Amino acid sequence: MQVDGFRDRRDAGRRLADALAGREPAAAPAVIVGLARGGVPVAYEVAVRLGAPLDVLVVRKLGAPGQPELALGALAPDGVRVLNADLVRQLGVTPPALDALAAQEARELERRARRYRSDRPPLDPAGRTAVLVDDGLATGASMRAAVAWARRRGAARVVVAVPVAARQAVAQLAQEADDVVAVAVPPWFDAVGAWYTDFSQTSDAEVVELLDLARARPLGG
């Protein structure tokens, strides 16, 4: 699909919701799960349009030692760890070093999850369609962990939904999720932020505010 770009994450969410509308089987009610932090404003708009409940999922990338922007893999709740085995081997990252990285990120994952949910339990995707939403896919490492988490939780169907994605990430996730929906899959891909006029960082406070708004809204539209 030809897309010029998005004003901000809320605009991207509304356009993603249009792409998703009518695709989900009525027999499997959906739960919309936004990847924190940037995926939550996108997911909020999807949840409003589909009349579905919204939840947040904290996923933490495992950055390579000395190259934190290079993802060795990612962590999700329930002990989910997804690795790029080829990259781990190529960089010579040892199991103890990997475990140390994972332990550090697991602590941050737990801290953020408590901040966003307080004492509220996560929504249970078991037997439902889990629509996993982020603001875009570059390598897809975080989303792969999210898909593994949804599978472990017993989701009946797992749908990856993003405004923009790299072709390689879509091809990888198409092998792991039941469906991958992207508003734009450009022939070239630089960075997710290049597709947004406003790609300012989503704050913890905004995540909490949107989750509260979603819980206060009647379901079904």
C-alpha positions, 0 to 999 in steps of 0.5 A: 500500500502506498503511504506518505507517512503518519502525523503521529502515533495516534494518526497511525493507529487510526489508519491501522485500525482501518486496515484491521477492521473486518479482518478478525473473525467474530468467533474469536473476540480480540484483545489489543496489546500495545508494546510499551511504550510507543505501541500503546498510543497506536494500540489505543486507537485500534482498541477504540475502533474495534471496541476491544479491550486494551492491554500493555506488554513490556518487551525489552531488547537485549542489546549487544555489549558495546552496541546496545542498538544492535538487538541480540534478541528480546525478553517478554513476560513469563520468562520468554526469551527470543534470540538471534542465534546467528548474531549471538554466535557471530559476536561471540557473546557467551552464555554468562554474558547473555544471562547477565544482559537478560537479568538486567533487562528483566528487572527493568521489564518488571519495573515498567510493568508495575508502573503501567498496571499498578496492582491490576492483573494483565488481560488473559489472551487465552482462547482469544485473538491477540492483536499485538501492536507496535509503532513499526517493525525494523528488525522485529526482535521485540515483536517476535518475543511478543508473539512467543508470549501470546502463544505461551499464554494460549491465544487462539490466534496471534495477529501482528499489526503495525503502521509500517514495517521492513519487508524482512521483518514481515517475512520473519513474523509471517512464519510465527504469527497467524497474520501480519497487518501493516499499513505500509511495507516500503521497498526501502526501509531506513527507520521507523521514525522516518515515517512519522512527522512527530515521533517524539518519545511516548512517556510512561505517564501517557501509557498509564493515561491511555490504559486508564481511558481504555478501561473506562470506555464501554466495550463494543464501540 
